[in-house]
Amino acid sequence: MSTPDVRTGEVELVIGGMTCASCAARVEKKLNRMDGVTATVNYATEKARVSYGGDVTPDDLIATVERTGYTAALPEPPAPDAEPADDDPTRPLRQRLVVSTLLTVPVVAMAMVPALQFTYWQWLSLTLAAPVVVWGGLPFHRAAWTNLRHGAATMDTLVSLGTGAAFLWSLYALFLGTAGEPGMTHPFELTIARTDGSANVYLEAAAGVTTFLLAGRYVEARSKRRAGAALRALLELGAKEVAVLRGGVETRVPVERLAVGEEFVVRPGEKIAADGVVTEGASAVDASMLTGESVPVEVGPGDAVVGATVNAGGRLVVRATRVGTDTQLAQMARLVEEAQNGKAEVQRLADRISGVFVPIVLALAVATLGFWIGAGAGLPAAFTAAVAVLIIACPCALGLATPTALMVGTGRGAQLGILIKGPEVLESTRAVDTVVLDKTGTVTTGRMTLADVVPAPGEDADRVLALAGALEHGSEHPLARAVAEAAAVRTGPLRPVTGFANEAGLGVRGVVDGTAVLVGRAGLLAREGVTVPAGVQRAQADAEAAGRTAVLVAWDGAVRGVLAVADAVKETSAEAVRQLRDLGLHPVLLTGDNATVARAVAAEVGIDEVVAEVLPQEKVDAVRRLQAGGRVVAMVGDGVNDAAALAQADLGLAMGTGTDVAIQASDLTLVRGDLRAAADAIRLARRTLAVIKGNLFWAFAYNVAAIPLAMAGLLNPMIAGAAMAFSSVFVVTNSLRLRRFAPLPGNADATTAVPSGRRAAVPAA
């Protein structure tokens, strides 16, 4: 919502200046301390949803956030003609990174290659490094200052301390020490010797660390999940124009100008513009977006219809009952946002480590300073040792630990058709113990197909199918299309039909090869005086018990057979469920389809737990119930009706063959749409997380090992540089191992091939 709702005392604030999940937790804590205020702050969407009462006003909420050290504002109302293409939140960070990189490369080269150290090279290094450390590192310094005000320490604190110490000591050495003298060089020596540091500059460390970390921050910003994209995709699903009946004349107007109570026309194939009630006409409506049920719903006068669902059959006249933000589509958009707001963001591993590491390093630096002053070594030598502790404790490999593993892991995933959206996704995968699977389009194909032809005694199955297929070819109903397509494949070219008529909600009639044929429900046959014999009734009952839709075929006054049509289970789904079980996951089938169909599908693929006949809100509630029971839930889905549940789940996986809304609301996308890829996606995410943890350990370990040398005053700048370089090389090499990740045996065709028709649905990283 863009303005405060005085009646409910709810408001949404846009929060600025947060750099990690702990920032979001800090803002949330401050807001919740206010009387009558309940707030949830989402780091990923940079929004706070706040309920307030009493004398509290939105201005009070904003003031509290600003006192905490962040910015807050009410969202700007959306401008309909605004161009979103230019709104790239990563552009300032990209500019900072590009400039810093161009300035840093020569600084590092001069420091590490003695041959490049001309007479006044150190002053050129200062000129190039100063903008990098001060302007390039400003996001880290600003965040460190905010953390300091709240007595907290994160990776930003460590970066700001280390680069600041290296830069300030370099200024001291250049202006007050001997490092500024003409002809000063940094020989490439790995000797351990005590020095007062007045001849040493650490500009390459200060600039290099800043640039490395800017690169890591940029990669994270690019991959950070944006809830706004899911909401925009949801709202894009609605109709843009509507044919309103005014004075008996159809007038096409933008959908925003449709009012409650007005009647509008929906032609076959069009989206229904708003929630309403049918006043004229009969048709089949594809409501799978909302319900997940693959069989279209037959509607007629008096039946309710939902906006953004598709009219699959005849012409309808609908009276609008809910428009704009009151429609079910708009409510689903709110569901997605609320689910994402309520989703706990994982604090970065580096921040958690830094929270312990920074105070220890500061204590060691102070202890080192005090020890050497007490030992009579002199103030310069004591400061040299103390500052050296700060410098060596800031590992540049820390900036590479997460982004390099993420880049290699996501790159390998992209090759396999698995898209990982951000580092916070990886944290969720290790603990996942339950996987909730949507039925339609995920476990099944999502497309109606002919499952069986059961001829009456003495009839030929191919003839039954050929006549039914010829007749059904004239109908737009999804069941009819399934029969016609199967007949064309199995019996050859479809025969011509005369006298075709569509009996709304019942079936079709027509003449094929001089024979009057009826295809449809038992009601159509009863109306024509055709009785259904016991054997055919049993076949019909068996088909329906198996979760299929039974279509009767009759001619010459007798029933000639039953066609069983169903949303077919994908050939690979049973194997995929087995693979997920092997990863220690408990599968649950969750669907808006009816319970009979759901249980039949679950039995076929090996799932014991089924939750059926649920609406989108109930899907979210089902995920929440599992989470409340202590389960860590992964959700796999493909439809609009899955979007909110995907956002609510601890880990959301979307089929790339599904809707853009589901893809935007998820954490992982399986481009191929093969459920077997879900197991490989979870394996890859877990492997990537393990590499990140290993990287972080070694990024700290190499530098921690050198801290005793720094405390002893024996730290040579080359040793510091070598430790940093070695830890960085190790981190990159360790990350590159992810390139060898391979899918499970037999899964190659589930992951490596990317369908050509679905590239547009793949969101940019």
LINDA-V229430 format. One record per residue. N is the residue number from 1. PHI is phi as a letter, one per 40 degrees, with the letter a starting at -180 (* if undefined). PSI is psi in radians with two decimals (NA if undefined). Layout:
((N PHI PSI) (N PHI PSI))
This chain:
((1 * 2.54) (2 b -0.26) (3 b 2.68) (4 c 2.48) (5 c 1.78) (6 c -0.59) (7 c -0.81) (8 c -0.23) (9 g 0.72) (10 b 2.49) (11 a 2.67) (12 b 2.28) (13 b 2.51) (14 c 2.10) (15 b 2.32) (16 b 2.69) (17 g 0.00) (18 c 2.34) (19 b -0.18) (20 a 3.03) (21 c -0.49) (22 c -0.50) (23 c -0.79) (24 c -0.73) (25 c -0.63) (26 c -0.79) (27 c -0.77) (28 c -0.73) (29 c -0.75) (30 c -0.75) (31 c -0.72) (32 c -0.27) (33 c -0.28) (34 c 2.55) (35 c 2.27) (36 g 0.27) (37 b 2.33) (38 b 2.13) (39 b 2.54) (40 b 2.30) (41 b 2.27) (42 b 2.05) (43 c -0.67) (44 c -0.73) (45 c -0.16) (46 f 0.72) (47 b 2.66) (48 b 2.27) (49 b 2.07) (50 b 2.27) (51 b 2.34) (52 a 2.81) (53 a -3.00) (54 g -2.40) (55 c 0.10) (56 c 2.40) (57 b 2.85) (58 d -0.59) (59 c -0.64) (60 c -0.70) (61 c -0.79) (62 c -0.75) (63 c -0.68) (64 c -0.77) (65 c -0.73) (66 c -0.61) (67 c -0.46) (68 c -0.25) (69 h 0.21) (70 b 3.01) (71 b 2.68) (72 a 2.54) (73 a 2.72) (74 c 2.46) (75 c 2.52) (76 c 2.45) (77 c 2.45) (78 c 2.34) (79 c 2.09) (80 c -0.53) (81 c 0.16) (82 c 2.59) (83 c 1.82) (84 c -0.21) (85 c -0.53) (86 c -0.07) (87 c 1.48) (88 b 1.77) (89 c -0.27) (90 c -0.08) (91 c -0.84) (92 d -0.68) (93 c -0.66) (94 c -0.74) (95 c -0.73) (96 c -0.69) (97 c -0.79) (98 c -0.83) (99 c -0.79) (100 c -0.70) (101 c -0.79) (102 c -0.63) (103 c -0.55) (104 c -0.67) (105 d -0.89) (106 c -0.54) (107 c -0.82) (108 c -0.73) (109 c -0.79) (110 c -0.64) (111 c -0.59) (112 c -0.32) (113 b 1.77) (114 d -0.54) (115 c -0.39) (116 c -0.02) (117 c 1.44) (118 c -3.05) (119 d -0.84) (120 b 0.63) (121 c -0.58) (122 c -0.56) (123 c -0.60) (124 c -0.69) (125 d -0.75) (126 c -0.77) (127 c -0.71) (128 c -0.65) (129 c -0.55) (130 d -0.85) (131 c -0.56) (132 c -0.86) (133 c -0.75) (134 c -0.94) (135 c -0.81) (136 c -0.69) (137 c 0.12) (138 d -0.71) (139 d -0.63) (140 c -0.74) (141 c -0.72) (142 c -0.77) (143 c -0.66) (144 c -0.69) (145 c -0.74) (146 c -0.77) (147 c -0.71) (148 c -0.70) (149 c -0.42) (150 b 0.23) (151 g 0.49) (152 b 2.78) (153 b 2.26) (154 b -3.02) (155 d -0.59) (156 c -0.69) (157 c -0.80) (158 c -0.77) (159 c -0.82) (160 c -0.73) (161 c -0.88) (162 c -0.85) (163 c -0.65) (164 c -0.77) (165 c -0.78) (166 c -0.72) (167 c -0.79) (168 c -0.66) (169 c -0.63) (170 c -0.67) (171 c -0.73) (172 c -0.80) (173 c -0.63) (174 c -0.73) (175 c -0.54) (176 b -0.31) (177 b -2.70) (178 b 0.00) (179 c -0.35) (180 c -0.05) (181 c 2.56) (182 d 2.43) (183 g 0.04) (184 c 2.40) (185 b 2.78) (186 b 1.65) (187 c 2.59) (188 c 1.40) (189 b 2.31) (190 b 0.84) (191 c 2.61) (192 b 2.00) (193 a 2.61) (194 c 2.40) (195 a 2.70) (196 c -0.05) (197 g -0.03) (198 c -0.24) (199 b 0.07) (200 b 2.34) (201 b 2.51) (202 b 0.60) (203 c -0.64) (204 c -0.58) (205 c -0.79) (206 c -0.82) (207 c -0.71) (208 c -0.79) (209 c -0.78) (210 d -0.80) (211 c -0.75) (212 d -0.80) (213 c -0.57) (214 c -0.69) (215 c -0.78) (216 c -0.75) (217 c -0.63) (218 c -0.75) (219 c -0.74) (220 c -0.72) (221 c -0.66) (222 c -0.64) (223 c -0.08) (224 c 2.33) (225 c 2.38) (226 b 1.99) (227 c -0.54) (228 d -0.59) (229 c -0.69) (230 c -0.69) (231 c -0.70) (232 c -0.74) (233 c -0.64) (234 c -0.85) (235 c -0.42) (236 c -0.34) (237 c -0.44) (238 c 2.80) (239 c 2.57) (240 c -0.57) (241 b 2.80) (242 a 2.47) (243 c 1.67) (244 c 2.42) (245 c 1.94) (246 b 2.00) (247 g 0.53) (248 g 0.07) (249 b 2.36) (250 c 2.22) (251 b 2.14) (252 c 2.14) (253 b 2.77) (254 d 2.52) (255 c -0.43) (256 c -0.36) (257 c 0.08) (258 c 2.30) (259 b 2.71) (260 c 2.37) (261 g -0.32) (262 c 2.63) (263 c 2.51) (264 b 2.76) (265 b 2.39) (266 b 2.03) (267 c 2.87) (268 d 2.35) (269 g -0.20) (270 c 2.74) (271 c 2.51) (272 c 2.25) (273 c -0.48) (274 a 2.92) (275 c 2.43) (276 a -2.96) (277 b 2.33) (278 c 2.26) (279 b -0.34) (280 a 2.46) (281 g 2.94) (282 a 2.54) (283 a 3.03) (284 b 2.30) (285 b 2.22) (286 c 1.75) (287 b 0.31) (288 c -0.50) (289 d -0.69) (290 c -0.77) (291 b -0.39) (292 g -0.03) (293 c 2.19) (294 c -0.43) (295 c 2.19) (296 d 2.64) (297 c 2.24) (298 c 2.26) (299 b 2.67) (300 a -3.02) (301 d 2.29) (302 g -0.25) (303 c 2.52) (304 c 2.50) (305 b 2.78) (306 b 2.42) (307 d 2.55) (308 g -0.14) (309 c 2.85) (310 b 2.31) (311 c 1.93) (312 c -0.14) (313 b -1.98) (314 c -3.07) (315 c 2.37) (316 b 2.56) (317 b 2.20) (318 b 2.40) (319 c 2.14) (320 c 2.28) (321 b -0.47) (322 a 2.30) (323 b 2.89) (324 g -2.23) (325 c -0.08) (326 c -0.18) (327 c 2.84) (328 c -0.55) (329 c -0.78) (330 c -0.64) (331 c -0.63) (332 c -0.64) (333 c -0.73) (334 c -0.65) (335 d -0.81) (336 c -0.81) (337 c -0.74) (338 c -0.69) (339 c -0.70) (340 c -0.62) (341 c -0.64) (342 c -0.08) (343 c 2.12) (344 c 2.21) (345 c 2.48) (346 c 2.26) (347 c 2.41) (348 c 2.45) (349 d -0.76) (350 c -0.63) (351 c -0.70) (352 c -0.73) (353 c -0.75) (354 c -0.60) (355 d -0.51) (356 c -0.69) (357 c -0.75) (358 c -0.88) (359 d -0.65) (360 c -0.79) (361 c -0.76) (362 c -0.74) (363 c -0.72) (364 c -0.69) (365 c -0.78) (366 c -0.73) (367 c -0.70) (368 c -0.78) (369 d -0.84) (370 c -0.70) (371 c -0.83) (372 c -0.54) (373 c -0.75) (374 c -0.53) (375 c -0.03) (376 g 0.43) (377 c -0.17) (378 g 2.63) (379 c -0.78) (380 d -0.79) (381 c -0.67) (382 c -0.78) (383 c -0.66) (384 d -0.83) (385 c -0.73) (386 c -0.78) (387 c -0.61) (388 c -0.62) (389 c -0.78) (390 c -0.71) (391 c -0.85) (392 c -0.42) (393 c -0.16) (394 c 1.61) (395 c 2.17) (396 c -0.41) (397 c -0.39) (398 c -0.64) (399 c -0.37) (400 c -0.35) (401 d -0.93) (402 c -0.89) (403 c -0.62) (404 c -0.78) (405 c -0.69) (406 c -0.74) (407 c -0.77) (408 c -0.77) (409 c -0.80) (410 c -0.57) (411 c -0.77) (412 c -0.69) (413 c -0.75) (414 c -0.66) (415 c -0.58) (416 c 0.05) (417 g 0.49) (418 b 2.03) (419 b 2.11) (420 b 2.23) (421 c -0.35) (422 a 2.88) (423 c -0.54) (424 c -0.41) (425 c -0.71) (426 c -0.59) (427 c -0.50) (428 c -0.41) (429 c -0.58) (430 c -0.63) (431 c -0.16) (432 d 2.27) (433 b -0.13) (434 b 2.37) (435 b 2.11) (436 c 2.18) (437 b 2.20) (438 c 2.66) (439 c -1.13) (440 c 2.09) (441 g -0.18) (442 b -1.12) (443 c -0.60) (444 b 3.05) (445 c -0.38) (446 g 0.15) (447 b 2.30) (448 c 2.30) (449 b 2.73) (450 c 2.11) (451 c -0.54) (452 a 2.65) (453 b 2.08) (454 b 1.78) (455 c 2.64) (456 c 2.78) (457 d 2.28) (458 g -0.03) (459 b 2.71) (460 c 2.20) (461 d -0.71) (462 c -0.65) (463 c -0.71) (464 d -0.81) (465 c -0.70) (466 c -0.80) (467 c -0.74) (468 c -0.75) (469 c -0.70) (470 c -0.76) (471 c -0.79) (472 c -0.34) (473 c -0.40) (474 c -0.05) (475 b 2.60) (476 c -0.04) (477 c 2.38) (478 d -0.62) (479 c -0.71) (480 c -0.73) (481 c -0.69) (482 c -0.74) (483 c -0.79) (484 c -0.75) (485 c -0.75) (486 c -0.68) (487 c -0.70) (488 c -0.66) (489 c -0.74) (490 c -0.58) (491 b 0.03) (492 g -2.96) (493 d 2.44) (494 c 2.51) (495 c 2.73) (496 c 2.67) (497 b 2.43) (498 b 2.72) (499 g 0.56) (500 c 2.40) (501 a 2.42) (502 b 2.04) (503 c 1.80) (504 d 2.17) (505 g -0.04) (506 b -0.75) (507 i -2.70) (508 b 2.78) (509 b 2.76) (510 i 3.09) (511 b 2.14) (512 b 2.16) (513 f 0.66) (514 g 0.04) (515 b 2.25) (516 c 2.03) (517 b 2.46) (518 b 2.34) (519 b 2.16) (520 i -2.61) (521 c 2.94) (522 c -0.53) (523 c -0.64) (524 c -0.75) (525 c -0.69) (526 c -0.67) (527 c -0.49) (528 c 0.10) (529 g 0.35) (530 c 2.14) (531 c 2.61) (532 b 2.02) (533 c 2.79) (534 d -0.70) (535 c -0.71) (536 c -0.64) (537 c -0.70) (538 c -0.75) (539 c -0.68) (540 c -0.79) (541 c -0.70) (542 c -0.74) (543 c -0.78) (544 c -0.58) (545 c -0.49) (546 c 0.16) (547 g 0.34) (548 b 2.81) (549 c 2.19) (550 c 2.26) (551 b 2.18) (552 c 2.51) (553 b 2.28) (554 a 2.61) (555 a 2.78) (556 f 0.69) (557 g 0.21) (558 b 2.58) (559 c 2.24) (560 b -0.20) (561 i 3.00) (562 b 2.32) (563 b 2.19) (564 b 2.05) (565 b 2.39) (566 a 2.82) (567 c 1.81) (568 c 2.47) (569 c 2.37) (570 c 2.49) (571 d -0.50) (572 c -0.06) (573 c -0.73) (574 c -0.74) (575 c -0.67) (576 c -0.74) (577 c -0.72) (578 c -0.73) (579 c -0.69) (580 c -0.68) (581 c -0.70) (582 c -0.43) (583 c 0.08) (584 g 0.34) (585 b 2.48) (586 c 2.04) (587 c 2.49) (588 b 2.30) (589 c 2.17) (590 b 2.14) (591 a 2.68) (592 c -0.11) (593 c 2.95) (594 c 2.75) (595 c -0.64) (596 c -0.85) (597 c -0.79) (598 c -0.78) (599 c -0.63) (600 c -0.75) (601 c -0.76) (602 c -0.75) (603 c -0.63) (604 c -0.59) (605 b -0.08) (606 g 0.64) (607 b 2.32) (608 c -0.64) (609 c 2.19) (610 b 2.32) (611 b 1.98) (612 b 2.95) (613 f 0.84) (614 b 2.50) (615 c 2.96) (616 d -0.78) (617 c -0.66) (618 c -0.48) (619 c -0.77) (620 c -0.78) (621 c -0.66) (622 c -0.72) (623 c -0.74) (624 c -0.67) (625 c -0.74) (626 c -0.74) (627 c -0.68) (628 c -0.47) (629 c 0.17) (630 g 0.09) (631 c 2.55) (632 b 2.02) (633 b 2.26) (634 b 2.48) (635 b 2.30) (636 b 2.15) (637 a 3.07) (638 a -0.20) (639 b 2.96) (640 d -0.68) (641 c -0.17) (642 c -0.21) (643 d -0.83) (644 c -0.67) (645 c -0.65) (646 c -0.70) (647 c -0.62) (648 c -0.61) (649 c 2.69) (650 c -0.54) (651 a 2.07) (652 b 2.23) (653 b 2.17) (654 b 2.49) (655 c 2.25) (656 c -0.26) (657 c 0.01) (658 c -2.75) (659 c 2.69) (660 c -0.55) (661 c -0.82) (662 c -0.73) (663 c -0.77) (664 c -0.55) (665 c -0.15) (666 c 3.01) (667 c -0.60) (668 b 2.51) (669 b 2.28) (670 c 1.72) (671 d -0.70) (672 c -0.42) (673 g 0.24) (674 c 2.17) (675 c -0.43) (676 c -0.48) (677 c -0.34) (678 c -0.73) (679 c -0.75) (680 c -0.61) (681 c -0.77) (682 c -0.69) (683 c -0.77) (684 c -0.74) (685 c -0.74) (686 c -0.73) (687 c -0.73) (688 c -0.73) (689 c -0.70) (690 c -0.70) (691 c -0.72) (692 c -0.76) (693 c -0.73) (694 c -0.74) (695 d -0.79) (696 c -0.70) (697 c -0.88) (698 c -0.52) (699 d -0.68) (700 c -0.70) (701 d -0.82) (702 c -0.72) (703 c -0.64) (704 c -0.64) (705 c -0.49) (706 c -0.14) (707 c -0.73) (708 d -0.65) (709 c -0.73) (710 c -0.75) (711 c -0.54) (712 c -0.04) (713 g 0.33) (714 b 0.25) (715 c 1.98) (716 c 2.47) (717 d -0.51) (718 c -0.63) (719 c -0.75) (720 d -0.80) (721 c -0.71) (722 c -0.72) (723 c -0.76) (724 c -0.79) (725 c -0.75) (726 c -0.74) (727 c -0.62) (728 c -0.77) (729 c -0.73) (730 c -0.80) (731 c -0.78) (732 c -0.78) (733 c -0.74) (734 c -0.70) (735 c -0.62) (736 c -0.29) (737 c -0.42) (738 c -0.33) (739 c -0.35) (740 c 0.03) (741 c 2.31) (742 b 2.54) (743 c 2.88) (744 c 2.64) (745 d 2.30) (746 g -0.08) (747 c 0.04) (748 d -0.75) (749 c -0.13) (750 c -0.35) (751 b -0.65) (752 c -0.57) (753 c 2.35) (754 b 2.15) (755 c 2.30) (756 c -0.49) (757 c 0.01) (758 b 0.25) (759 c -0.59) (760 c -0.37) (761 c -0.16) (762 c 2.03) (763 c 2.59) (764 c 2.58) (765 c NA))
